[in-house]
Amino acid sequence: MARGDGMLNHDLLPDEKGPQDECGVFGVWAPGEDVAKLAYYGLYAIQHRGQESAGIATSDGQRINVYKDMGLVSQVFDENTLNAMRGHMAVGHCRYSTTGASHWANAQPTLGATSDGTVALAHNGNLINSAELMEMIQSEQGENVRGEIAQGNTTDTALVTALLRGHEGDTLESTAMNLLPKLKGAFSFVFMNESTLYAARDPQGVRPLVLGRLDRGWVVASEQPGLATVGASFIREIEPGELIAIDEDGVRSQRFAEAKPAGCVFEYVYLARPDAAINGRSVYESRVEMGRQLARENAADADIVIPVPESGTPAAIGYAEESGIPFAHGFVKNAYVGRTFIQPSQTLRQLGIRLKLNALEPIIKGKRVVVVDDSIVRGNTQRAIVRMLREAGAAEIHVKISSPPIKWPCFYGIDFASRAELIANGAKIEEITASVGADSLAYISEDGMIGATQQPRERLCTACFTGDYPIKLPDADRLGKNLLERPGQAAEGPEGGCDPGPDAEFEESLTDADRTATTRA
């Protein structure tokens, strides 16, 4: 079977990366069940959260086995591999790198020794005190650090794994309860030793994490679709600041920190699957309502409303419903071209985004078109889409965006472009409109987006739109994706890997014609 090499995208323009997603985590405790295959299908359901590498660890009560590699879940695992992974408990992970480069050594779950056994750990999110954690490790272990860090792992997850080693006489559970309050940033952890499955969520609950019930066990996953896919019923979300343990005695809960909810609003805008629910609110309904509110705030005189597939579809439906303008599918998306290891020829490179998306000329020609997308990062993707619609004969093109302008980077698990690259940072809306070539451009208001989530403003992180970071950031020299990389190590793998939004999904397929400089104020 062909193995992945980390080059998971159709890298027509490998330097053109949009907002990258974080990771997906999955855990299952189910004696008598085929836990490796349950983890496989659970990860398959949350593959959208990370597409660089995948891994599963299983435990039979005596020994933990880990198998991981670069690539999609379906590329990493086959029937024989899964059949060999026996046990009653499993932890799984699909990764996009937000700390540490994209190479095999950084794939998860991580594996480490503890005072009384072994730990396998999967992490969704991003810690902002990695430099401090490394200093803690060096203080305890000296310069000769052991485990995955010594083997070249440069992720914040490896730091946590090393610190879970604990001291002689400590249990993994007591070590975790001592360590978790010292971690700063976003983390949804699923981890296990030989006998017990654990899950923990940071006090802000930045990233989602849910608990589900099987007939003969329990499941933890990043999103509810991960539960539903394996036949588990949703029980509840893991609370911010909570650690749960699952073993033969059932589920028990401890609180390691006071809850200070600040869930990521971009989960509602794009990151989560539409069939997920976060804090009791349907993600799909949130996106449809964002489209309705977008129409209330930014009416257009047009003939049809079309989405940028697939991320813009729910908001486009809502915009059409509210405005009364007919909804139509104006693009056909090739569902199979996005994951390939075959490099395109120069001729194919010149075709650019058409390798993934084609405009439906009979629907577009002569029409005044509202095109709905979920976000704009650099603006290159929107420029390519507008040009494609012009070539298909659109009479007018009105771009509507179901989130506010992105002006600030994220340090909690989404790898946006740098602030200097964000088109909304320094350009007025009229300038952005001219840059992408549209007849008009409008964003939803911040209040409109938040209202669509039905969450109190104070319980959401809106930092990428407002610059208001709910978890205080350290100095700039103690932040950064490659903070822990050894010299030259970051070059071992590409900086991209998953594509959570329209810019990330299509920008890699853009041509030079789309990558024009934006006029700055």
VONUFI-630398 format. One record per residue (C-alpha): residue in one letter; x, y, z. Coordinates in steps of 0.05 Angstrom, whole numbers, padded with zeros to 5 digits. Last residue first. Layout:
// VONUFI-630398
+----+--------+--------+--------+
| aa |      X |      Y |      Z |
+----+--------+--------+--------+
|  a |      X |      Y |      Z |
...
+----+--------+--------+--------+
// end
This chain:
// VONUFI-630398
+----+--------+--------+--------+
| aa |      X |      Y |      Z |
+----+--------+--------+--------+
|  a | -00082 |  01040 |  00055 |
|  r | -00056 |  00978 |  00021 |
|  t | -00068 |  00957 | -00051 |
|  t | -00066 |  00881 | -00055 |
|  a | -00012 |  00848 | -00096 |
|  t | -00034 |  00798 | -00147 |
|  r | -00036 |  00724 | -00133 |
|  d | -00094 |  00704 | -00179 |
|  a | -00055 |  00712 | -00243 |
|  d |  00002 |  00672 | -00213 |
|  t | -00043 |  00611 | -00214 |
|  l | -00085 |  00583 | -00158 |
|  s | -00090 |  00510 | -00139 |
|  e | -00059 |  00516 | -00069 |
|  e | -00108 |  00572 | -00057 |
|  f | -00168 |  00525 | -00064 |
|  e | -00176 |  00487 |  00000 |
|  a | -00136 |  00534 |  00044 |
|  d | -00173 |  00595 |  00020 |
|  p | -00240 |  00560 |  00023 |
|  g | -00231 |  00536 |  00094 |
|  p | -00206 |  00476 |  00131 |
|  d | -00150 |  00453 |  00086 |
|  c | -00101 |  00407 |  00118 |
|  g | -00027 |  00397 |  00106 |
|  g |  00013 |  00460 |  00104 |
|  e |  00083 |  00476 |  00128 |
|  p |  00116 |  00422 |  00087 |
|  g |  00163 |  00372 |  00120 |
|  e |  00236 |  00366 |  00136 |
|  a |  00246 |  00441 |  00131 |
|  a |  00227 |  00451 |  00203 |
|  q |  00288 |  00411 |  00223 |
|  g |  00339 |  00460 |  00196 |
|  p |  00360 |  00485 |  00264 |
|  r |  00323 |  00446 |  00318 |
|  e |  00250 |  00460 |  00321 |
|  l |  00218 |  00478 |  00388 |
|  l |  00191 |  00547 |  00369 |
|  n |  00171 |  00524 |  00300 |
|  k |  00097 |  00543 |  00305 |
|  g |  00111 |  00607 |  00342 |
|  l |  00111 |  00639 |  00411 |
|  r |  00165 |  00652 |  00462 |
|  d |  00199 |  00707 |  00421 |
|  a |  00131 |  00743 |  00416 |
|  d |  00125 |  00751 |  00491 |
|  p |  00072 |  00708 |  00525 |
|  l | -00001 |  00711 |  00506 |
|  k | -00058 |  00721 |  00557 |
|  i | -00115 |  00672 |  00545 |
|  p | -00179 |  00708 |  00523 |
|  y | -00144 |  00742 |  00464 |
|  d | -00180 |  00804 |  00440 |
|  g | -00151 |  00817 |  00371 |
|  t | -00221 |  00828 |  00345 |
|  f | -00233 |  00782 |  00286 |
|  c | -00180 |  00728 |  00299 |
|  a | -00191 |  00738 |  00374 |
|  t | -00265 |  00721 |  00374 |
|  c | -00263 |  00671 |  00431 |
|  l | -00333 |  00659 |  00456 |
|  r | -00366 |  00654 |  00525 |
|  e | -00368 |  00730 |  00536 |
|  r | -00408 |  00739 |  00472 |
|  p | -00464 |  00695 |  00499 |
|  q | -00478 |  00638 |  00451 |
|  q | -00537 |  00635 |  00403 |
|  t | -00487 |  00621 |  00347 |
|  a | -00524 |  00666 |  00299 |
|  g | -00520 |  00724 |  00348 |
|  i | -00444 |  00719 |  00347 |
|  m | -00442 |  00726 |  00271 |
|  g | -00491 |  00784 |  00270 |
|  d | -00455 |  00820 |  00327 |
|  e | -00389 |  00814 |  00289 |
|  s | -00422 |  00842 |  00227 |
|  i | -00428 |  00800 |  00165 |
|  y | -00380 |  00819 |  00110 |
|  a | -00396 |  00854 |  00044 |
|  l | -00364 |  00858 | -00025 |
|  s | -00388 |  00892 | -00088 |
|  d | -00376 |  00890 | -00163 |
|  a | -00321 |  00839 | -00152 |
|  g | -00250 |  00842 | -00179 |
|  v | -00215 |  00811 | -00119 |
|  s | -00171 |  00872 | -00111 |
|  a | -00226 |  00922 | -00126 |
|  t | -00270 |  00893 | -00071 |
|  i | -00211 |  00890 | -00023 |
|  e | -00197 |  00964 | -00037 |
|  e | -00270 |  00982 | -00025 |
|  i | -00269 |  00942 |  00039 |
|  k | -00209 |  00980 |  00065 |
|  a | -00140 |  00948 |  00065 |
|  g | -00092 |  00948 |  00124 |
|  n | -00108 |  00882 |  00158 |
|  a | -00167 |  00856 |  00117 |
|  i | -00119 |  00824 |  00067 |
|  l | -00085 |  00781 |  00120 |
|  e | -00012 |  00773 |  00098 |
|  a |  00018 |  00821 |  00149 |
|  r | -00020 |  00786 |  00204 |
|  s |  00013 |  00720 |  00188 |
|  a | -00032 |  00669 |  00153 |
|  f | -00077 |  00628 |  00197 |
|  d | -00054 |  00564 |  00232 |
|  i | -00114 |  00549 |  00276 |
|  g | -00098 |  00517 |  00344 |
|  y | -00100 |  00569 |  00399 |
|  f | -00049 |  00621 |  00375 |
|  c | -00095 |  00651 |  00322 |
|  p | -00071 |  00709 |  00279 |
|  w | -00109 |  00776 |  00275 |
|  k | -00147 |  00814 |  00221 |
|  i | -00200 |  00766 |  00195 |
|  p | -00257 |  00809 |  00168 |
|  p | -00325 |  00789 |  00196 |
|  s | -00356 |  00721 |  00180 |
|  s | -00410 |  00701 |  00130 |
|  i | -00377 |  00734 |  00071 |
|  k | -00418 |  00761 |  00012 |
|  v | -00387 |  00773 | -00057 |
|  h | -00431 |  00809 | -00108 |
|  i | -00416 |  00791 | -00180 |
|  e | -00451 |  00825 | -00238 |
|  a | -00466 |  00803 | -00310 |
|  a | -00436 |  00734 | -00301 |
|  g | -00412 |  00706 | -00367 |
|  a | -00374 |  00642 | -00348 |
|  e | -00309 |  00681 | -00356 |
|  r | -00333 |  00731 | -00305 |
|  l | -00351 |  00674 | -00257 |
|  m | -00281 |  00645 | -00264 |
|  r | -00251 |  00714 | -00251 |
|  v | -00293 |  00720 | -00188 |
|  i | -00270 |  00652 | -00165 |
|  a | -00197 |  00667 | -00176 |
|  r | -00200 |  00733 | -00139 |
|  q | -00239 |  00699 | -00082 |
|  t | -00183 |  00648 | -00076 |
|  n | -00130 |  00702 | -00074 |
|  g | -00164 |  00744 | -00020 |
|  r | -00111 |  00733 |  00032 |
|  v | -00157 |  00708 |  00087 |
|  i | -00230 |  00715 |  00066 |
|  s | -00284 |  00676 |  00103 |
|  d | -00348 |  00635 |  00097 |
|  d | -00365 |  00646 |  00024 |
|  v | -00428 |  00668 | -00011 |
|  v | -00432 |  00687 | -00085 |
|  v | -00489 |  00735 | -00103 |
|  v | -00496 |  00733 | -00179 |
|  r | -00528 |  00780 | -00229 |
|  k | -00540 |  00733 | -00286 |
|  g | -00521 |  00736 | -00360 |
|  k | -00486 |  00669 | -00358 |
|  i | -00483 |  00637 | -00289 |
|  i | -00530 |  00577 | -00291 |
|  p | -00514 |  00556 | -00363 |
|  e | -00439 |  00571 | -00348 |
|  l | -00433 |  00523 | -00289 |
|  a | -00367 |  00546 | -00260 |
|  n | -00313 |  00493 | -00249 |
|  l | -00275 |  00475 | -00185 |
|  k | -00218 |  00429 | -00165 |
|  l | -00173 |  00425 | -00226 |
|  r | -00205 |  00490 | -00248 |
|  i | -00166 |  00524 | -00191 |
|  g | -00103 |  00527 | -00232 |
|  l | -00107 |  00508 | -00305 |
|  q | -00037 |  00536 | -00312 |
|  r | -00012 |  00483 | -00264 |
|  l | -00041 |  00430 | -00311 |
|  t |  00002 |  00455 | -00368 |
|  q |  00062 |  00458 | -00322 |
|  s |  00053 |  00385 | -00305 |
|  p |  00017 |  00366 | -00241 |
|  q |  00052 |  00328 | -00184 |
|  i |  00020 |  00261 | -00168 |
|  f |  00014 |  00250 | -00093 |
|  t | -00060 |  00264 | -00093 |
|  r | -00114 |  00288 | -00046 |
|  g | -00155 |  00345 | -00073 |
|  v | -00172 |  00315 | -00140 |
|  y | -00227 |  00269 | -00118 |
|  a | -00286 |  00313 | -00099 |
|  n | -00285 |  00353 | -00163 |
|  k | -00330 |  00412 | -00147 |
|  v | -00384 |  00437 | -00195 |
|  f | -00399 |  00511 | -00185 |
|  g | -00461 |  00554 | -00192 |
|  h | -00508 |  00513 | -00150 |
|  a | -00570 |  00555 | -00145 |
|  f | -00611 |  00591 | -00092 |
|  p | -00665 |  00638 | -00116 |
|  i | -00667 |  00708 | -00087 |
|  g | -00720 |  00715 | -00032 |
|  s | -00670 |  00753 |  00011 |
|  e | -00680 |  00713 |  00075 |
|  e | -00683 |  00644 |  00044 |
|  a | -00628 |  00659 | -00007 |
|  y | -00581 |  00684 |  00048 |
|  g | -00596 |  00624 |  00091 |
|  i | -00581 |  00575 |  00035 |
|  a | -00517 |  00614 |  00019 |
|  a | -00497 |  00608 |  00093 |
|  p | -00507 |  00532 |  00091 |
|  t | -00468 |  00526 |  00025 |
|  g | -00406 |  00568 |  00037 |
|  s | -00362 |  00513 |  00063 |
|  e | -00376 |  00464 |  00007 |
|  p | -00373 |  00494 | -00042 |
|  v | -00369 |  00569 | -00055 |
|  p | -00444 |  00582 | -00051 |
|  i | -00491 |  00611 | -00103 |
|  v | -00548 |  00662 | -00097 |
|  i | -00585 |  00680 | -00161 |
|  d | -00616 |  00739 | -00198 |
|  a | -00588 |  00798 | -00159 |
|  d | -00606 |  00864 | -00125 |
|  a | -00566 |  00855 | -00061 |
|  a | -00582 |  00864 |  00013 |
|  n | -00525 |  00869 |  00063 |
|  e | -00548 |  00869 |  00136 |
|  r | -00610 |  00828 |  00129 |
|  a | -00577 |  00783 |  00077 |
|  l | -00517 |  00771 |  00123 |
|  q | -00566 |  00756 |  00179 |
|  r | -00598 |  00701 |  00138 |
|  g | -00530 |  00673 |  00118 |
|  m | -00507 |  00673 |  00190 |
|  e | -00572 |  00638 |  00207 |
|  v | -00555 |  00582 |  00158 |
|  r | -00486 |  00577 |  00189 |
|  s | -00514 |  00572 |  00260 |
|  e | -00565 |  00521 |  00237 |
|  y | -00510 |  00478 |  00209 |
|  v | -00468 |  00484 |  00273 |
|  s | -00527 |  00462 |  00315 |
|  r | -00525 |  00496 |  00384 |
|  g | -00523 |  00455 |  00448 |
|  n | -00454 |  00478 |  00469 |
|  i | -00428 |  00457 |  00402 |
|  a | -00469 |  00414 |  00354 |
|  a | -00440 |  00375 |  00296 |
|  d | -00476 |  00360 |  00231 |
|  p | -00443 |  00419 |  00196 |
|  r | -00373 |  00391 |  00212 |
|  a | -00333 |  00438 |  00256 |
|  l | -00281 |  00486 |  00228 |
|  y | -00324 |  00536 |  00189 |
|  v | -00363 |  00592 |  00221 |
|  y | -00386 |  00553 |  00283 |
|  e | -00315 |  00527 |  00298 |
|  f | -00292 |  00598 |  00282 |
|  v | -00327 |  00621 |  00345 |
|  c | -00274 |  00586 |  00387 |
|  g | -00301 |  00572 |  00456 |
|  a | -00284 |  00621 |  00512 |
|  p | -00311 |  00589 |  00575 |
|  k | -00276 |  00604 |  00641 |
|  a | -00285 |  00538 |  00678 |
|  e | -00247 |  00534 |  00744 |
|  a | -00189 |  00487 |  00741 |
|  f | -00170 |  00413 |  00755 |
|  r | -00242 |  00388 |  00760 |
|  q | -00250 |  00313 |  00770 |
|  s | -00296 |  00264 |  00736 |
|  r | -00309 |  00190 |  00739 |
|  v | -00335 |  00144 |  00685 |
|  g | -00346 |  00069 |  00693 |
|  d | -00314 |  00021 |  00743 |
|  e | -00280 | -00019 |  00687 |
|  d | -00244 |  00044 |  00665 |
|  i | -00259 |  00114 |  00642 |
|  a | -00226 |  00177 |  00672 |
|  i | -00251 |  00248 |  00663 |
|  l | -00211 |  00312 |  00671 |
|  e | -00250 |  00377 |  00672 |
|  g | -00227 |  00450 |  00664 |
|  p | -00277 |  00464 |  00608 |
|  e | -00331 |  00411 |  00611 |
|  i | -00329 |  00348 |  00569 |
|  e | -00391 |  00354 |  00526 |
|  r | -00450 |  00309 |  00540 |
|  i | -00480 |  00240 |  00529 |
|  f | -00482 |  00232 |  00454 |
|  s | -00500 |  00161 |  00432 |
|  a | -00446 |  00118 |  00402 |
|  g | -00458 |  00081 |  00336 |
|  v | -00387 |  00088 |  00309 |
|  t | -00405 |  00144 |  00260 |
|  a | -00450 |  00178 |  00312 |
|  l | -00393 |  00189 |  00361 |
|  g | -00344 |  00219 |  00311 |
|  p | -00403 |  00260 |  00284 |
|  q | -00408 |  00290 |  00354 |
|  e | -00341 |  00325 |  00351 |
|  s | -00271 |  00320 |  00380 |
|  a | -00285 |  00250 |  00405 |
|  v | -00292 |  00209 |  00469 |
|  v | -00325 |  00140 |  00468 |
|  w | -00351 |  00094 |  00522 |
|  g | -00366 |  00020 |  00529 |
|  r | -00409 | -00040 |  00517 |
|  d | -00473 | -00012 |  00488 |
|  l | -00434 |  00050 |  00467 |
|  r | -00439 |  00117 |  00503 |
|  g | -00412 |  00185 |  00481 |
|  l | -00369 |  00241 |  00510 |
|  v | -00352 |  00304 |  00472 |
|  l | -00292 |  00350 |  00461 |
|  p | -00294 |  00418 |  00427 |
|  r | -00234 |  00466 |  00423 |
|  v | -00230 |  00531 |  00463 |
|  g | -00259 |  00501 |  00526 |
|  q | -00232 |  00560 |  00566 |
|  p | -00209 |  00517 |  00625 |
|  d | -00173 |  00468 |  00578 |
|  r | -00205 |  00401 |  00564 |
|  a | -00186 |  00333 |  00590 |
|  a | -00198 |  00260 |  00570 |
|  y | -00172 |  00197 |  00602 |
|  l | -00175 |  00122 |  00585 |
|  t | -00151 |  00072 |  00638 |
|  s | -00115 |  00005 |  00639 |
|  e | -00050 |  00007 |  00600 |
|  n | -00044 |  00083 |  00603 |
|  m | -00089 |  00129 |  00565 |
|  f | -00097 |  00196 |  00531 |
|  v | -00149 |  00241 |  00499 |
|  f | -00131 |  00315 |  00506 |
|  s | -00170 |  00377 |  00485 |
|  f | -00121 |  00433 |  00493 |
|  a | -00120 |  00508 |  00480 |
|  g | -00071 |  00554 |  00515 |
|  k | -00035 |  00550 |  00581 |
|  l | -00015 |  00485 |  00616 |
|  k |  00003 |  00490 |  00690 |
|  p | -00067 |  00471 |  00713 |
|  l | -00060 |  00406 |  00674 |
|  l |  00004 |  00383 |  00708 |
|  n | -00018 |  00367 |  00779 |
|  m | -00083 |  00332 |  00758 |
|  a | -00044 |  00296 |  00704 |
|  t |  00008 |  00270 |  00754 |
|  s | -00048 |  00246 |  00800 |
|  e | -00081 |  00208 |  00742 |
|  l | -00016 |  00179 |  00717 |
|  t | -00004 |  00151 |  00787 |
|  d |  00053 |  00178 |  00829 |
|  g |  00099 |  00131 |  00867 |
|  e |  00161 |  00152 |  00829 |
|  h |  00152 |  00220 |  00799 |
|  g |  00113 |  00241 |  00738 |
|  r |  00124 |  00217 |  00667 |
|  l |  00065 |  00262 |  00648 |
|  l |  00117 |  00317 |  00637 |
|  a |  00146 |  00280 |  00577 |
|  t |  00077 |  00270 |  00546 |
|  v |  00061 |  00344 |  00556 |
|  l |  00125 |  00364 |  00521 |
|  a |  00112 |  00315 |  00464 |
|  t |  00044 |  00347 |  00454 |
|  d |  00076 |  00416 |  00448 |
|  t |  00110 |  00388 |  00386 |
|  t |  00183 |  00381 |  00367 |
|  n |  00189 |  00305 |  00364 |
|  g |  00261 |  00289 |  00344 |
|  q |  00275 |  00223 |  00380 |
|  a |  00300 |  00259 |  00443 |
|  i |  00233 |  00294 |  00446 |
|  e |  00199 |  00227 |  00438 |
|  g |  00228 |  00198 |  00501 |
|  r |  00288 |  00226 |  00539 |
|  v |  00318 |  00294 |  00553 |
|  n |  00394 |  00297 |  00562 |
|  e |  00398 |  00371 |  00577 |
|  g |  00375 |  00361 |  00648 |
|  q |  00315 |  00316 |  00665 |
|  e |  00276 |  00357 |  00716 |
|  s |  00300 |  00427 |  00699 |
|  q |  00303 |  00410 |  00626 |
|  i |  00230 |  00387 |  00629 |
|  m |  00208 |  00450 |  00664 |
|  e |  00246 |  00493 |  00614 |
|  m |  00210 |  00456 |  00558 |
|  l |  00144 |  00473 |  00592 |
|  e |  00162 |  00547 |  00596 |
|  a |  00179 |  00549 |  00522 |
|  s |  00114 |  00512 |  00506 |
|  n |  00073 |  00565 |  00542 |
|  i |  00023 |  00580 |  00486 |
|  l | -00006 |  00510 |  00479 |
|  n | -00043 |  00493 |  00415 |
|  g | -00106 |  00453 |  00403 |
|  n | -00124 |  00380 |  00393 |
|  h | -00079 |  00330 |  00429 |
|  a | -00070 |  00254 |  00428 |
|  l | -00030 |  00219 |  00483 |
|  a | -00006 |  00148 |  00495 |
|  v |  00021 |  00137 |  00566 |
|  t |  00063 |  00079 |  00592 |
|  g |  00073 |  00046 |  00660 |
|  d |  00079 |  00064 |  00734 |
|  s |  00125 |  00124 |  00736 |
|  t |  00107 |  00142 |  00665 |
|  a |  00141 |  00126 |  00599 |
|  g |  00120 |  00160 |  00535 |
|  l |  00082 |  00151 |  00470 |
|  t |  00055 |  00206 |  00426 |
|  p | -00010 |  00193 |  00388 |
|  q |  00009 |  00227 |  00343 |
|  a |  00055 |  00247 |  00285 |
|  n |  00113 |  00293 |  00301 |
|  a |  00168 |  00244 |  00285 |
|  w |  00135 |  00230 |  00218 |
|  h |  00141 |  00300 |  00190 |
|  s |  00100 |  00364 |  00188 |
|  a |  00138 |  00415 |  00229 |
|  g |  00125 |  00431 |  00302 |
|  t |  00067 |  00469 |  00334 |
|  t |  00004 |  00480 |  00293 |
|  s |  00014 |  00417 |  00252 |
|  y | -00050 |  00387 |  00224 |
|  r | -00062 |  00319 |  00253 |
|  c | -00109 |  00260 |  00257 |
|  h | -00109 |  00224 |  00324 |
|  g | -00132 |  00160 |  00357 |
|  v | -00134 |  00130 |  00426 |
|  a | -00155 |  00058 |  00438 |
|  m | -00182 |  00011 |  00492 |
|  h | -00201 | -00062 |  00497 |
|  g | -00142 | -00091 |  00459 |
|  r | -00115 | -00118 |  00395 |
|  m | -00081 | -00080 |  00339 |
|  a | -00064 | -00135 |  00289 |
|  n | -00132 | -00131 |  00255 |
|  l | -00121 | -00056 |  00244 |
|  t | -00056 | -00068 |  00207 |
|  n | -00085 | -00124 |  00165 |
|  e | -00146 | -00084 |  00144 |
|  d | -00106 | -00022 |  00122 |
|  f | -00086 |  00041 |  00158 |
|  v | -00044 |  00102 |  00137 |
|  q | -00078 |  00118 |  00071 |
|  s | -00150 |  00115 |  00097 |
|  v | -00132 |  00158 |  00157 |
|  l | -00099 |  00209 |  00111 |
|  g | -00024 |  00213 |  00105 |
|  m |  00040 |  00210 |  00146 |
|  d |  00044 |  00150 |  00192 |
|  k |  00021 |  00122 |  00258 |
|  y |  00017 |  00054 |  00293 |
|  v |  00020 |  00051 |  00369 |
|  n |  00018 | -00011 |  00414 |
|  i |  00006 | -00006 |  00489 |
|  r |  00018 | -00067 |  00532 |
|  q | -00013 | -00103 |  00591 |
|  g | -00086 | -00082 |  00592 |
|  d | -00097 | -00097 |  00519 |
|  s | -00081 | -00026 |  00498 |
|  t | -00088 |  00007 |  00430 |
|  a | -00055 |  00068 |  00398 |
|  i | -00079 |  00098 |  00333 |
|  g | -00046 |  00147 |  00285 |
|  a | -00058 |  00196 |  00229 |
|  s | -00017 |  00247 |  00192 |
|  e | -00025 |  00309 |  00150 |
|  q | -00101 |  00314 |  00144 |
|  g | -00128 |  00346 |  00207 |
|  r | -00197 |  00370 |  00228 |
|  h | -00232 |  00347 |  00165 |
|  q | -00215 |  00275 |  00183 |
|  i | -00267 |  00277 |  00238 |
|  a | -00311 |  00220 |  00212 |
|  y | -00250 |  00180 |  00189 |
|  l | -00221 |  00187 |  00258 |
|  g | -00282 |  00153 |  00288 |
|  y | -00279 |  00101 |  00233 |
|  y | -00207 |  00083 |  00251 |
|  a | -00220 |  00087 |  00326 |
|  l | -00277 |  00037 |  00320 |
|  k | -00231 | -00006 |  00277 |
|  a | -00177 | -00005 |  00331 |
|  v | -00229 | -00018 |  00385 |
|  d | -00256 | -00083 |  00357 |
|  e | -00304 | -00092 |  00415 |
|  g | -00301 | -00141 |  00472 |
|  p | -00279 | -00089 |  00523 |
|  a | -00299 | -00019 |  00500 |
|  w | -00259 |  00042 |  00521 |
|  v | -00254 |  00089 |  00460 |
|  g | -00215 |  00152 |  00446 |
|  f | -00215 |  00201 |  00389 |
|  v | -00177 |  00265 |  00373 |
|  g | -00179 |  00312 |  00313 |
|  c | -00128 |  00365 |  00298 |
|  e | -00118 |  00439 |  00282 |
|  d | -00144 |  00472 |  00219 |
|  q | -00103 |  00513 |  00171 |
|  p | -00126 |  00582 |  00151 |
|  g | -00101 |  00593 |  00080 |
|  k | -00036 |  00568 |  00049 |
|  e | -00005 |  00593 | -00015 |
|  d |  00068 |  00571 | -00009 |
|  p |  00053 |  00503 | -00040 |
|  l |  00026 |  00533 | -00103 |
|  l |  00004 |  00474 | -00146 |
|  d |  00010 |  00429 | -00085 |
|  h | -00049 |  00383 | -00094 |
|  n | -00049 |  00372 | -00019 |
|  l | -00026 |  00313 |  00022 |
|  m |  00049 |  00322 |  00014 |
|  g |  00061 |  00291 |  00083 |
|  d |  00094 |  00230 |  00054 |
|  g |  00035 |  00183 |  00052 |
|  r |  00045 |  00109 |  00043 |
|  a |  00026 |  00069 | -00018 |
|  m |  00000 |  00000 |  00000 |
+----+--------+--------+--------+
// end
